[in-house]
Amino acid sequence: MKGFQKYRRRIFITVGALYFLTYLHRVSPTVIARDLASAFNADAVILGIISSSYFYLYAAVQPVVGFLCDTIGPRKVITTCSILAAAGAIMFGTAPNAFVATLGRALIGAGVGGVFIPSLKIFSRWYRVNEFASLTGIMIAIGGIGGLSAALPLTYLVLLLGWRASFVSLGIISCILAVSGWIIVRDNPEAKGFPVVVGGIYSPSQGGEAEAPVHTSFLKRLVMILGRFDFWMIALCSFFTGGVYLTFQGLWAVPYLMDVFGVGRVHAGWLLMVLPAGFAVGGLALGFFADRLNLNRKYLLLWALGLSALGWAALLFLQGRTQILIVCPVFLVFGLAAGGVLPIFYTIMRDLFPHWLMGTAAGLMNPAAFLGAALYQLFSGYLLSRFSCITPGVYTIDGYRYLLALFLISYIAAFVCAGLLSSQKRFLR
């Protein structure tokens, strides 16, 4: 079995690298916000449209991606989508105007939207059930590292090559990884001559997909999921928190640090790294401690959301270089909470529904955060555009305070939704 272990590690590294680029693309606009404003003479609204187009397409393709994974296989999906993302990155880097840049960013979103769900499908075939949660946490951590790379490393790359050449380079790297995915990745062990994984989700010992009732139509599955109150509360939590976190980290964090605290781009890039670092640690740690210490996931969720809300409230009163050190622990809390709540969301979803409904339920919940990000980026750009700026991409402190107030209200709303979740014993598992 040594060859089997080695081969599935190669698969994991390949899809992990593709997911790394997914997060890098997701939050990259914050580093080049001023470059885009200057290149396209764009105000905050246009910047919001360019950045948010990623999330609209990412959210829209999730149901299609899930269906195609079940029909044509995750290998074809992840390879095709990665090539699409590569084309989008090259289009974005060579865009002559804001319209083409928006199309390029949308193609990136549609392409990288076909990475996470196929990865989970592949893992379900190559790994045992008791390894699946750990793999999900590791993937979240890889996403956090991708977010780290979209902070300082991408800042230096942009300073070295310029923003256009940087994104063309990312497109070429994506294309190379897509080809590697086609060569290395296989949908299941049998495709490489290995036996079915004993104890895997689809192995006979686990009951496989036969657990699903024979005559359960797709419409009936939707009714069963959408009829659960707790599903809507988790989806709304994901909408509010994901929308805020992805909007702030992916678009406004660097301009906010530069305009409110008067720091340079490189210094802001260093500070931004605290967010994805916390995200990576939170994704691994919070779910681990919840399982090992038998903590109530609902209360853990409330603590994470409550502390984040206090952080947004604190930022309302901070400005100037003398107070910038206070920003670091606040950013760390944001990252830890954002990364930590994701495994909790998926674990609660797992406990709410039988196994044969889990894929559909996750596919319906997953777009919530990205739809939130798309809407928040658009609305946040509108908010900032209402306040005069001296030069393109530079905004007033009052504008940012309105933005922070919006984020605070959103986290309070998420806290209320989490509080309305059922307090049954399934959340203690």
Secondary structure as UniProt FT lines:
FT   HELIX           2..27
FT   HELIX           29..40
FT   HELIX           44..71
FT   HELIX           74..93
FT   HELIX           98..112
FT   TURN            113..115
FT   HELIX           116..126
FT   HELIX           129..149
FT   TURN            150..151
FT   HELIX           152..161
FT   HELIX           163..184
FT   HELIX           189..192
FT   TURN            198..199
FT   TURN            201..202
FT   HELIX           204..206
FT   HELIX           208..211
FT   TURN            214..215
FT   HELIX           218..226
FT   HELIX           229..247
FT   HELIX           248..252
FT   HELIX           253..261
FT   HELIX           265..272
FT   HELIX           274..292
FT   TURN            293..294
FT   HELIX           297..315
FT   TURN            316..317
FT   HELIX           321..323
FT   HELIX           324..352
FT   HELIX           355..365
FT   HELIX           367..385
FT   TURN            392..393
FT   HELIX           397..419
FT   HELIX           425..428
//
